[in-house]
Amino acid sequence: MKQQEKLCPVMFAGTGSDVGKSVITSAFCRIFLQDGYHPAPFKSQNMSLNSYATPEGLEIGRAQAVQAESAGIDCHTDMNPVLLKPVNDKICQVILNGKPAGNQNAYEYFKKEGREQLRKEVHNAFDRLEQRYNPIVMEGAGSIAEINLRDVDLVNMPMAIHAGAKVILVADIDRGGVFASVYGSVLLLNEEERKYVRGIIINKFRGDRRLFESGIKMLENLCHIPVIGVIPYYHDIYIDEEDSVTLSMKNLNSGFGKVNVAVILLRHLSNFTDFNVLERDPRVHLYYTNNTKEIEKADIILIPGSKSVLADLCELRQNGTAQSIILASHSGATVVGICGGYQMMGQEISDPEHIEGNIVRLPGLGLLPVSTEIKQEKITRQIQFSFLEQYEQCTGYEIHMGTTKPVLNTPYVPLNQLNDGSSDGYFLHSRCFGTYIHGILDNQTVINYLLTPYVQKSENNQPFDFKSFKEEQYNKLADHVRNHVNMDCVYKIMK
């Protein structure tokens, strides 16, 4: 039985960042699941503002949560023991085994001192995971050949060597320079590291593959490693993205006949996957923007989470976005804040302990009668709740620092009642409310409530089944990759 057949771990490492490692890892998690195995993803160190809460209430990178979902299992901190969340261009919050371990600048983090203890933590996480799953589908980070960081690297070749993983190098042909990036990456590995690289995948290919046959042979002759797949670029498969770098490009489609939903494009925007359901809903035209005219034309304005709430709020005030949000709200648009966006909607935000930086206090947008104090303690948990006291159970998760309370002499009108008896958010009226719950818009009850005042504008009033949609996308992705990769070769490598 395949369930009993032990496979070596496989690592999908890259010639650089954004070559498609995360998506390919998701694809192979689903392929192995389809083929009767019990796979799990692993990335020892991830850098992202897009995080997720595990069932135990701990924090990991969203990409590994997506990969776990593709593998058909619950996510766990062992799948991503180190998560780096950028606070600014130089400083990151370090999340170790799901819990905050302090802020560090890049120089401090990559020092050799204390590095072996961190290496021990990621090795232990991998070892625990390997006891429970087969195979482990690993993901590298950035380039496989960052030779200046070789001694302190936790995520690429040193991790592959510890795991005894077979490494498949992923290159992005769409960005150009694929021959140099593949050959250069292999050449910069030392002799011991090269032994672990067993295959090459050329990703994001456009055009007629027959024209690249000679290129495949050239690469194989240069590197002495087989090219096991050339995966075409796709346009019709939707998998959660790890980074927010392309969000500003998502406002290009026409909103005619649909509900126009503007997501405020923050500099430190986090958890943009909160809006994936709305983005796919056929009734909605969703776009990311900080253009004042686009904001004022929106039916619904969503203020997302932020890793640096005070800095983003300050920028909103400076670039005129804050005034546009307030004007749109007073003109009848619906304004909803999630997590940091909820905090911004209040009367003020204070940071007396300088947790986020040098800004101690800022006035909020003044749309909700609440105030927030940033605090050291970080809340991370998955939750079940009822929205506006409706009967249907909803699910979501919290990842935030700070407490938000009504201002003096203001009654508290919660948005959500949690199953543990506590409450969340603030409800001013049907077109102005806020919440700490990420994933609240994954619940159809909430989406229907949000869109009801505007659905007459939509040509398609059918609700959107996001859970079924995601399963369909994982299967489409697996089929796409399976059709363009030599799976017999993959299994031979892993056996």
C-alpha positions in Angstrom: 0.0 0.0 0.0 1.3 3.5 -0.8 0.3 4.7 2.6 2.9 2.4 4.1 5.6 3.2 1.5 8.1 5.6 3.0 9.3 8.4 0.7 12.2 10.7 1.2 11.4 14.4 1.9 11.5 16.6 -1.1 12.4 20.3 -1.1 11.4 22.8 -3.7 14.2 25.4 -3.6 14.4 28.4 -5.9 16.9 30.3 -8.1 15.3 33.4 -6.4 12.3 34.8 -4.7 8.8 34.7 -6.3 9.7 31.9 -8.8 6.7 29.9 -7.6 8.0 27.7 -4.9 5.0 28.1 -2.6 2.5 27.3 -5.2 4.5 24.3 -6.5 4.7 23.0 -2.9 0.9 23.3 -2.6 0.5 21.4 -5.9 2.7 18.5 -4.7 0.9 18.4 -1.3 -2.3 17.8 -3.2 -0.7 15.4 -5.7 0.7 13.2 -2.9 -2.7 13.3 -1.2 -4.4 12.2 -4.4 -1.9 9.4 -4.8 -2.7 7.9 -1.3 0.0 9.4 0.8 -0.3 11.5 4.0 1.9 14.6 3.2 2.6 17.7 5.2 4.4 21.0 4.2 7.4 22.4 5.9 9.3 25.7 5.7 11.7 26.3 8.5 11.8 30.0 8.1 9.3 32.3 6.4 9.1 36.0 6.0 5.6 37.4 5.5 3.0 39.7 6.9 0.4 37.2 5.8 0.0 34.8 8.8 -2.6 32.4 10.2 -3.6 31.0 13.6 -3.4 27.3 14.1 -6.1 25.3 15.9 -3.9 25.6 19.0 -4.0 29.4 18.7 -0.4 29.8 17.5 0.9 31.8 14.5 2.5 30.5 11.3 2.9 31.8 7.8 -0.2 31.8 5.7 1.5 30.0 2.9 2.1 26.9 5.1 -1.5 27.0 6.2 -2.6 27.0 2.5 -0.2 24.1 1.8 -1.6 22.1 4.8 -5.1 22.7 3.5 -4.0 21.4 0.1 -2.6 18.3 1.9 -5.9 17.8 3.6 -4.7 18.4 7.2 -4.8 21.0 9.9 -1.9 23.4 10.1 0.7 23.2 12.9 3.6 25.4 14.0 6.0 22.5 13.2 5.3 23.3 9.6 6.8 26.8 10.0 8.7 27.1 13.2 10.2 30.5 12.4 8.1 33.3 11.0 9.6 36.8 10.4 7.0 39.6 10.2 8.5 42.9 9.0 7.8 45.9 11.2 9.7 48.2 8.9 12.5 48.0 6.3 15.1 46.8 8.9 13.3 45.2 11.8 11.2 42.1 12.0 9.1 40.5 14.8 10.4 37.0 15.2 7.7 34.3 15.8 9.3 31.1 17.2 7.1 28.0 17.4 4.0 30.1 17.0 4.8 32.7 19.7 6.5 36.1 19.6 10.1 36.0 20.6 10.9 39.7 20.2 11.9 42.2 17.5 15.3 42.0 15.8 17.0 43.9 13.0 18.5 41.9 10.2 22.0 42.1 11.4 21.1 40.8 14.9 19.0 38.0 13.5 21.7 36.7 11.1 24.5 36.8 13.7 26.3 33.5 14.3 25.9 33.9 18.1 22.8 31.9 19.2 22.2 30.6 15.7 22.7 26.9 16.6 20.0 27.2 19.2 17.6 28.4 16.5 18.8 25.7 14.1 18.1 23.1 16.8 14.5 24.5 17.1 13.8 24.1 13.3 15.5 20.7 13.2 13.3 19.5 16.1 10.2 20.8 14.4 11.0 18.9 11.2 11.9 15.7 13.1 8.5 15.8 14.9 6.7 16.4 11.7 8.4 13.6 9.9 7.2 11.2 12.6 3.6 12.0 11.7 3.5 12.5 8.0 4.8 10.9 4.7 6.2 12.6 2.7 7.3 16.0 4.0 7.1 18.5 1.2 9.6 21.2 2.0 9.9 24.7 0.6 13.2 26.8 0.4 13.4 30.5 0.8 14.6 33.1 -1.7 17.7 31.8 -3.6 19.3 28.5 -3.0 22.7 30.1 -3.4 22.9 33.0 -1.0 26.6 32.1 -0.3 27.2 35.1 2.0 24.6 33.6 4.4 25.6 29.9 4.1 26.9 29.6 7.6 23.7 31.0 9.2 21.2 29.6 6.7 18.3 27.7 8.3 16.0 27.1 5.4 17.8 26.0 2.2 20.6 23.5 1.7 21.6 23.1 5.4 18.0 22.2 6.2 17.8 19.8 3.2 20.9 18.1 4.4 19.6 17.6 7.9 16.3 16.2 6.4 18.0 14.0 3.9 15.7 15.7 1.3 15.9 15.4 -2.4 16.1 19.0 -3.8 14.3 20.1 -6.9 15.4 23.5 -8.1 12.6 25.8 -9.4 13.4 28.6 -11.9 11.1 31.2 -13.3 11.6 31.5 -17.1 9.0 34.3 -17.4 11.4 36.8 -15.7 14.2 36.0 -18.2 17.8 34.8 -17.6 16.7 31.2 -16.8 20.0 29.6 -18.0 22.2 31.9 -16.0 20.0 31.6 -12.9 19.9 27.8 -13.0 23.5 27.2 -13.9 24.7 30.0 -11.6 22.7 28.6 -8.7 24.1 25.1 -9.1 27.6 26.3 -9.7 27.6 28.3 -6.5 26.7 25.3 -4.3 29.5 23.4 -2.8 30.2 19.8 -3.8 28.4 18.3 -0.8 25.3 20.5 -1.5 25.1 19.6 -5.2 24.7 15.9 -4.3 21.2 16.7 -3.0 19.9 18.5 -6.1 18.2 15.8 -8.1 15.9 17.7 -10.5 15.1 21.1 -12.2 11.7 22.5 -12.8 11.2 25.4 -15.3 8.2 27.4 -14.1 5.9 30.0 -15.7 6.7 28.9 -19.3 4.8 30.8 -22.1 4.7 29.7 -25.8 5.5 26.5 -27.6 7.4 24.0 -25.4 9.0 22.4 -28.5 11.1 25.6 -29.0 12.6 25.0 -25.6 13.7 21.3 -26.1 17.2 22.3 -27.1 17.3 24.6 -24.0 16.5 21.6 -21.8 19.3 19.6 -23.2 21.7 22.5 -22.8 20.8 22.9 -19.1 21.1 19.2 -18.4 24.6 19.1 -20.1 25.7 22.2 -18.1 24.3 21.1 -14.7 24.3 17.3 -15.0 20.9 17.4 -13.4 17.7 16.3 -15.2 15.0 18.9 -16.1 11.9 17.0 -14.8 9.3 19.5 -15.8 8.4 22.6 -17.7 5.2 24.1 -16.2 3.2 26.5 -18.3 2.0 29.9 -17.0 -1.6 29.7 -16.0 -4.4 32.3 -15.7 -7.4 30.3 -14.5 -6.2 28.7 -11.2 -6.5 30.7 -8.0 -4.3 29.8 -5.0 -3.8 32.1 -2.0 -0.7 34.3 -2.7 2.0 34.7 -0.1 3.0 38.3 -0.8 1.0 41.5 -1.4 3.3 42.9 -4.0 0.7 42.5 -6.8 -2.3 43.8 -5.0 -2.3 47.2 -6.7 -2.8 45.4 -10.0 -6.1 43.9 -9.0 -8.1 47.0 -9.8 -8.0 46.7 -13.6 -11.2 44.8 -14.2 -14.4 46.7 -14.9 -16.9 47.1 -12.1 -19.9 47.8 -14.3 -23.0 46.1 -13.0 -21.3 44.9 -9.8 -20.9 46.1 -6.2 -17.7 48.2 -6.0 -15.5 47.2 -3.0 -12.4 49.2 -2.3 -9.7 47.7 0.0 -7.4 50.4 1.3 -3.9 49.7 0.1 -1.7 50.1 3.3 2.1 50.1 3.2 2.2 47.4 5.9 -1.0 45.6 4.9 -1.3 42.2 6.5 -3.6 39.2 5.9 -4.9 40.4 2.6 -6.4 36.9 2.2 -9.2 38.2 4.3 -10.7 39.5 1.0 -10.2 36.4 -1.3 -13.9 35.4 -1.0 -15.1 38.8 -2.0 -12.6 39.0 -4.8 -14.0 35.8 -6.3 -17.7 36.6 -5.7 -19.4 37.2 -9.1 -21.5 40.0 -7.6 -18.4 42.0 -6.6 -15.7 44.2 -8.2 -13.0 44.3 -5.6 -9.9 46.5 -6.0 -7.0 47.6 -3.8 -6.3 51.4 -3.8 -5.3 54.5 -1.9 -6.5 56.7 -4.8 -8.9 59.2 -3.2 -11.3 59.4 -6.2 -11.5 55.6 -6.4 -12.3 55.4 -2.7 -15.0 58.0 -2.8 -16.7 56.1 -5.7 -16.8 52.8 -3.8 -20.0 51.3 -2.4 -18.0 49.4 0.3 -14.7 50.4 1.8 -12.7 47.8 3.7 -9.7 48.8 5.9 -7.5 45.8 6.3 -5.0 44.7 9.0 -1.6 46.2 9.4 1.7 45.2 11.1 2.4 48.9 11.8 -1.0 50.5 12.5 0.2 53.9 13.7 2.6 54.3 10.8 -0.1 53.4 8.3 -2.6 55.6 10.0 -0.2 58.5 9.8 0.4 57.9 6.1 -3.4 57.8 5.4 -3.7 61.2 7.0 -0.8 62.6 5.0 -1.9 61.3 1.6 -5.5 62.3 1.9 -6.9 58.8 2.1 -8.2 59.2 5.6 -10.3 62.2 4.6 -11.7 60.3 1.6 -12.7 57.4 3.8 -14.5 59.8 6.2 -16.2 61.6 3.4 -17.4 58.4 1.7 -18.7 57.2 5.0 -20.7 60.4 5.6 -22.0 60.1 2.0 -23.5 56.7 2.7 -20.8 54.2 1.8 -20.3 51.1 4.0 -17.0 51.2 5.9 -15.7 48.1 7.7 -12.4 47.7 9.5 -10.7 44.4 10.2 -8.0 44.1 13.0 -5.7 47.1 12.5 -8.4 48.7 10.3 -10.8 48.4 13.2 -8.4 50.1 15.4 -7.9 52.9 12.9 -11.7 53.5 12.7 -11.8 54.5 16.4 -11.2 57.9 18.1 -7.5 57.3 18.9 -4.7 54.8 19.0 -2.0 54.9 21.7 1.3 53.1 22.1 2.6 54.1 25.5 5.2 51.3 25.5 6.6 52.2 22.0 5.9 48.7 20.8 5.4 49.8 17.2 7.8 52.7 17.2 8.2 56.3 18.2 4.6 57.4 17.6 2.9 57.5 21.1 -0.6 58.6 20.1 -2.6 59.4 17.0 -6.3 60.4 16.5 -8.2 57.7 14.5 -10.7 58.2 11.7 -13.4 59.0 14.3 -15.9 56.6 12.7 -16.4 54.4 15.7 -16.7 55.5 19.4 -13.8 53.3 20.6 -10.1 53.8 21.5 -7.2 51.4 21.3 -4.1 50.9 23.3 -1.3 48.8 21.8 0.0 46.2 24.3 2.8 43.7 24.4 0.7 40.6 24.7 -0.2 39.1 21.3 -3.6 37.3 20.9 -3.6 34.4 18.4 -6.5 32.0 18.3 -9.1 30.3 16.0 -12.6 31.2 17.0 -16.3 30.3 16.4 -18.8 33.1 16.7 -22.3 34.4 15.8 -22.5 37.5 13.7 -25.0 40.2 14.9 -26.7 37.5 17.1 -27.6 35.5 14.0 -28.1 31.8 14.6 -25.6 30.5 12.0 -22.1 29.6 13.4 -19.2 31.4 11.8 -15.4 30.8 12.0 -12.3 33.0 11.9 -9.1 33.7 13.7 -7.5 36.5 15.7 -3.9 37.8 15.4 -3.4 41.2 17.1 -1.7 43.2 19.7 -3.8 45.8 21.7 -7.2 46.2 23.3 -10.0 48.3 22.0 -12.7 49.7 24.3 -15.6 52.1 24.0 -14.8 55.7 24.9 -16.1 57.1 28.1 -19.9 57.0 28.6 -20.5 55.2 25.3 -22.5 51.9 25.4 -20.8 48.9 24.0 -22.6 47.4 21.0 -20.6 44.3 19.9 -20.6 43.0 16.4 -19.9 39.3 17.2 -20.7 37.0 20.1 -17.9 34.4 20.6 -18.7 30.8 21.6 -16.6 31.2 24.8 -19.0 33.9 26.0 -16.9 36.9 25.1 -17.7 39.5 22.4 -15.8 41.2 19.5 -15.9 44.3 17.5 -18.2 47.3 17.5 -21.4 47.8 15.6 -22.4 51.4 15.0 -24.9 50.7 12.2 -25.3 48.5 9.2 -22.8 50.6 7.2 -20.2 51.2 9.8 -18.6 48.5 12.0 -15.3 46.9 12.9 -13.9 43.6 14.1 -10.7 41.9 15.2 -11.6 38.7 13.4 -9.6 37.7 10.3 -11.5 35.5 8.0 -14.8 37.0 8.9 -15.5 37.6 5.2 -15.1 33.9 4.5 -18.5 33.4 6.1 -21.5 33.7 3.7 -23.7 35.1 6.4 -21.4 38.1 6.8 -21.0 38.6 3.0 -24.7 38.5 2.4 -25.3 41.1 5.1 -22.5 43.3 3.7 -23.8 43.1 0.1 -27.6 43.2 0.7 -27.9 47.0 0.4 -26.2 46.9 -3.0 -27.1 43.5 -4.7 -29.6 45.1 -6.9 -26.6 46.6 -8.8 -25.3 43.1 -9.4 -26.2 41.1 -12.5 -25.5 37.9 -10.6 -27.0 37.5 -7.1 -25.9 33.9 -6.4 -23.8 33.4 -3.3 -20.3 32.1 -3.7 -19.2 28.8 -2.2 -15.6 29.5 -1.3 -14.8 26.2 0.3 -15.8 24.2 -2.8 -14.0 26.8 -4.9 -10.7 26.3 -3.1 -10.9 22.5 -3.3 -11.5 22.8 -7.0 -8.5 25.1 -7.4 -6.2 22.7 -5.5 -7.2 19.9 -7.7 -6.8 22.0 -10.9 -3.4 23.0 -9.7 -2.4 19.4 -9.0 -3.6 18.4 -12.5 -1.8 21.2 -14.1 1.6 20.4 -12.5 1.1 16.6 -12.8 0.5 17.0 -16.6 3.8 18.9 -17.0 6.2 17.2 -14.6 7.6 13.7 -14.9 6.0 12.2 -11.9 7.7 8.8 -12.4 11.0 10.6 -12.1 9.8 12.4 -8.9 8.8 9.2 -7.3 12.0 7.5 -8.3 14.0 10.4 -6.8 12.0 10.2 -3.5 12.4 6.4 -3.2 
